[in-house]
Amino acid sequence: PATETDMGTRKSTQSVTRDLSEQGIGIALEGPMPLHVPLEIELSVPDNSEKIRVRGKAVWVQAVRENMYRAGIYLDSFCLRPIPLALRMIKVQLKSRYEVAQ
């Protein structure tokens, strides 16, 4: 999960992270977001509730269907380490599936 806050209006939106890289984040959200507006993004890491804060701008937004959008966020500074972060998220998902199956 992620929260994006428009740094001008301070309006926040909730999203789900779909893609991670050192330079950007792909998200899915329920409504459109403005392009090239400075954002503060807070990523929630599920294994320990850690919050990772980064800044960036939406460089593309695409309607997928009604009330479902995808967006690409370009990060202002490349501070994410996507592989370790993605592995931690996969581990959490596998653990929860294993616990449900038992």
C-alpha positions as CSV (number, residue, x, y, z in Angstrom):
1,P,0.0,0.0,0.0
2,A,1.0,3.6,-0.6
3,T,-0.3,7.1,0.1
4,E,0.4,10.0,-2.3
5,T,0.1,13.5,-1.0
6,D,-0.1,16.5,-3.3
7,M,2.5,18.9,-1.8
8,G,0.5,22.0,-3.0
9,T,-3.0,21.1,-1.9
10,R,-2.0,18.5,0.8
11,K,-4.8,16.2,-0.7
12,S,-3.9,12.5,-0.1
13,T,-4.9,9.5,-2.1
14,Q,-4.5,5.8,-1.3
15,S,-3.1,3.3,-3.9
16,V,-1.6,-0.1,-4.3
17,T,2.0,-0.5,-5.5
18,R,2.3,-2.5,-8.7
19,D,5.9,-2.0,-9.8
20,L,9.0,-0.8,-8.1
21,S,12.3,0.4,-9.5
22,E,15.1,2.6,-8.3
23,Q,13.7,5.4,-10.5
24,G,10.0,5.0,-10.1
25,I,6.9,3.4,-8.8
26,G,3.9,2.0,-10.7
27,I,0.6,2.3,-8.7
28,A,-3.1,1.4,-9.1
29,L,-5.7,3.8,-7.7
30,E,-9.4,4.6,-7.8
31,G,-9.2,8.0,-9.4
32,P,-7.0,10.1,-11.7
33,M,-4.1,12.2,-10.4
34,P,-2.6,15.3,-11.9
35,L,0.6,15.0,-13.9
36,H,3.9,16.7,-13.0
37,V,2.7,17.9,-9.6
38,P,5.1,17.4,-6.7
39,L,4.1,14.4,-4.5
40,E,5.2,13.0,-1.2
41,I,4.8,9.2,-1.3
42,E,4.6,7.0,1.7
43,L,5.1,3.3,1.1
44,S,4.0,0.9,3.8
45,V,6.1,-2.3,4.1
46,P,3.9,-5.1,5.3
47,D,6.5,-7.2,7.2
48,N,7.2,-4.6,9.9
49,S,4.9,-1.7,9.2
50,E,8.0,0.4,8.1
51,K,7.1,3.6,6.3
52,I,9.3,4.7,3.4
53,R,8.9,8.3,2.3
54,V,10.0,9.5,-1.1
55,R,9.1,12.4,-3.4
56,G,8.2,12.3,-7.1
57,K,5.8,13.3,-9.8
58,A,3.2,11.4,-11.8
59,V,4.5,11.2,-15.4
60,W,1.7,9.2,-16.8
61,V,-1.9,8.2,-15.8
62,Q,-4.1,5.7,-17.6
63,A,-7.7,4.8,-17.1
64,V,-8.0,1.0,-16.9
65,R,-11.8,0.9,-16.3
66,E,-14.3,2.8,-14.3
67,N,-12.8,3.9,-10.9
68,M,-9.5,2.1,-11.7
69,Y,-6.4,3.9,-12.9
70,R,-2.7,3.1,-13.2
71,A,0.0,5.8,-12.8
72,G,3.7,6.0,-13.1
73,I,5.6,8.0,-10.5
74,Y,9.1,9.3,-11.3
75,L,11.1,9.7,-8.1
76,D,13.0,12.9,-7.5
77,S,15.9,11.1,-5.8
78,F,16.8,7.5,-6.4
79,C,16.7,6.1,-2.8
80,L,14.7,3.0,-3.2
81,R,16.3,-0.4,-3.1
82,P,13.6,-2.2,-5.1
83,I,14.9,-5.8,-5.1
84,P,15.2,-6.2,-1.3
85,L,11.9,-4.4,-0.8
86,A,10.2,-6.6,-3.4
87,L,11.6,-9.7,-1.8
88,R,10.3,-8.7,1.6
89,M,6.8,-8.1,0.2
90,I,6.8,-11.5,-1.5
91,K,7.9,-13.2,1.7
92,V,5.0,-11.6,3.5
93,Q,2.5,-12.7,0.8
94,L,3.9,-16.3,0.8
95,K,3.7,-16.5,4.6
96,S,0.1,-15.3,4.7
97,R,-0.9,-17.8,2.1
98,Y,0.9,-20.6,3.9
99,E,-0.9,-19.7,7.2
100,V,-4.3,-19.6,5.5
101,A,-3.7,-23.0,3.8
102,Q,-3.0,-24.7,7.2
